[in-house]
Amino acid sequence: MSSQASSSKAGLSYTDRIPFHSNAAAKQLLALMDKKQTNLCVSVDVTKSDELLEVVRRVGKSCCMVKTHIDVVEDYSHSLVEELVKLSEELEFMIFEDRKFADIGNTVSLQYSSGVHKIASWSHITNAHPIPGDGIITGLSSVGKPLDRGLLLLAEMSSKGNLATGEYTRQAVEMARRHRDEGFVFGFIAMKRVHEEHSAGAAEDEDFMILTPGVGLDVKGDKMGQQYRTPKEVILDSGCDVIIVGRGIYGKTDEQEVKVEAERYRSEGWKAYLERTRK
Ligand code: S5P
């Protein structure tokens, strides 16, 4: 426990953690979080391009990241992602395509670079399930690393009954560790600081970012197994770094409310971070 506590980076500011990362997207993200005072990632899971861009225009100033599921957009065209990239530069946020790759290296390299969406050409960050083994990182890295993109591994999930627990989570952490020097994998989708829970073999200068979905202030879950915790539980109690919020923000019917909710989550997440780093 003591060696765990001494190497924990949870008490440091986001900016002070930049030297522990070699991935360009991670460095950019950490810097802009402190600059904009936000650890909020808004998940914009809507099916129309106009709606997606409208939500992004409303929440862009409040968040450090916009997460997409580009394959649910019915009227997709390349101009959508061009506009999204433009907004990400104007409003200063990172783009995270939540593609959850889960195939062999060769297949994921094609899915990442090609097809209709050409994800690597516009998305700063993407994620992958560790289930196929190390080749998934090699495959994605061959496309993403030369473009300065970053990768997150899904070490845990937020949904009820998911299988990403215990030994699976430990192996996900080990996999990320094996590839740390390559500077492509920089963190996890997880519910807590999984690398500190499985700290055996961790280098003293190791740091991974933890991005956490399943965040809601008003409800505890949905009818399909999603489970929500509050920003305080996620950032302060569990030591995660980024809160990912979807329906709690874009689900509001009144467009003005979307902006208000984004600010509400930003402020709750930031308060919890300040409390954590002040300790
Ligand atoms: O374990 C997970 C991993 C992810 S990336 N649980 C999740 O909910 N997600 C994603 O986060 C999910 O695909 C969705 O886009 C978002 C949560 O949305 P919400 O509407 O429930 O906040």
Residues whose N, C-alpha, C, O or C-beta is under 5 A from the ligand:
A	BS01	S5P	S43 D45 D98 E156 M157 S158 S159 P213 G214 V215 Q226 I244 V245 G246 R247 G248
